[in-house]
């Protein structure tokens, strides 16, 4: 459980991120990310991946995205899956990508369900399976 100051810093950091005040967001969120806050880690990963308020840093992006994903944060699991699927910020690994998309998809993230369906349809990182593809597509429609 976070104390009130940490909670306030997280809310301020997320607000700064949403307002596109990325340098301020980084300053507020980095200490929280280092303490293990998955939302803060996810936002740092996005900033590092896209060079928002800082020089683009793929190593930092991958490190923070993985840290948040490993805590079960669905948006980060999707982000890590994307990095691995496209070889962005991390070596391309379709099998590993499918694992992360599945974890996010099982939490109800429609984008991950759609991507997983496409991976089954094309046989990317998983064995080609049209029935499984259609199951994930249907779930994504139900959740969007």
C-alpha positions in Angstrom: 0.0 0.0 0.0 1.4 3.4 -1.0 1.5 6.2 1.5 -0.3 9.4 0.6 2.8 11.3 -0.7 3.7 8.5 -3.1 0.1 8.3 -4.3 0.1 12.0 -4.9 3.4 11.8 -6.7 2.0 9.0 -8.9 -1.1 11.0 -9.7 0.9 14.1 -10.4 3.3 12.1 -12.6 0.5 10.5 -14.6 -1.2 13.9 -15.0 2.1 15.4 -16.2 2.4 12.5 -18.7 -1.1 12.9 -20.0 -0.5 16.7 -20.3 2.6 15.9 -22.4 4.9 17.5 -19.8 7.3 14.5 -20.2 10.4 15.9 -18.4 8.3 16.7 -15.3 6.6 13.3 -15.6 9.9 11.5 -15.7 11.1 13.3 -12.6 8.0 12.4 -10.7 7.6 8.8 -11.9 11.2 7.6 -11.9 11.5 7.2 -8.1 8.2 5.4 -8.0 9.3 3.1 -10.9 12.5 2.3 -9.0 10.3 1.4 -6.0 8.4 -1.0 -8.2 5.2 0.9 -9.3 4.1 -0.8 -12.5 2.1 2.2 -13.8 5.2 4.4 -13.3 7.4 1.8 -15.0 5.0 1.6 -18.0 5.0 5.4 -18.5 8.8 5.6 -18.3 9.0 2.8 -20.9 6.8 4.7 -23.3 8.8 7.9 -22.8 12.1 6.1 -23.3 10.8 4.1 -26.3 9.5 7.3 -28.1 12.0 9.9 -26.9 9.4 11.9 -25.0 11.1 14.5 -22.8 14.4 12.6 -23.2 16.6 11.1 -25.8 15.1 7.9 -27.1 16.6 5.0 -25.1 15.6 1.5 -26.2 17.5 -0.3 -23.4 15.6 1.8 -20.8 12.4 1.3 -22.6 12.7 -2.5 -22.6 13.9 -2.6 -19.0 10.9 -0.6 -17.7 8.4 -2.3 -19.9 9.6 -5.7 -18.8 9.6 -4.7 -15.1 5.9 -3.6 -15.4 4.9 -6.6 -17.5 6.4 -9.0 -15.0 4.2 -7.5 -12.3 1.1 -8.4 -14.3 0.4 -4.9 -15.7 -1.7 -5.7 -18.8 -0.8 -2.6 -20.8 2.9 -3.3 -20.2 2.5 -6.9 -21.2 0.9 -5.8 -24.4 3.8 -3.2 -24.9 6.4 -5.9 -24.3 4.7 -8.2 -26.7 4.8 -5.5 -29.3 8.5 -4.8 -28.7 9.3 -8.5 -29.1 7.0 -9.1 -32.1 8.5 -6.2 -34.1 12.1 -6.3 -32.7 11.7 -2.8 -31.3 13.8 -2.1 -28.2 14.4 -5.9 -27.9 15.5 -8.7 -30.2 12.6 -10.0 -32.2 11.1 -13.1 -30.6 7.7 -14.1 -31.8 7.3 -17.0 -29.4 8.1 -14.7 -26.4 5.8 -12.0 -27.9 2.9 -14.5 -28.0 3.4 -15.3 -24.3 3.1 -11.7 -23.3 0.1 -10.9 -25.6 -1.6 -14.0 -24.1 -1.1 -12.8 -20.5 -2.6 -9.4 -21.4 -5.3 -11.0 -23.5 -6.3 -13.2 -20.6 -6.8 -10.0 -18.5 -9.3 -8.8 -21.1 -7.2 -6.4 -23.2 -8.9 -6.2 -26.5 -5.8 -5.1 -28.5 -3.9 -8.1 -27.2 -6.7 -10.4 -28.0 -6.9 -9.1 -31.5 -3.1 -9.4 -31.9 -3.1 -12.9 -30.5 -5.8 -13.8 -33.0 -3.7 -12.5 -35.9 -0.7 -14.5 -34.6 -2.7 -17.7 -34.6 -4.1 -16.9 -38.0 -0.6 -16.3 -39.4 1.3 -18.8 -37.3 3.5 -16.2 -35.7 5.2 -17.5 -32.6 2.4 -20.0 -32.2 1.2 -23.0 -34.3 -1.2 -21.8 -37.0 -4.8 -22.4 -35.7 -7.7 -20.8 -37.4 -10.2 -21.9 -34.7 -8.0 -20.4 -31.9 -7.6 -17.2 -34.1 -11.4 -16.8 -34.4 -11.8 -17.4 -30.6 -9.4 -14.5 -29.8 -11.0 -12.3 -32.5 -14.4 -12.9 -31.0 -13.1 -12.1 -27.5 -11.6 -8.9 -28.7 -14.9 -7.8 -30.3 -16.7 -8.6 -27.0 -14.2 -6.4 -25.1 -14.0 -3.4 -27.4 
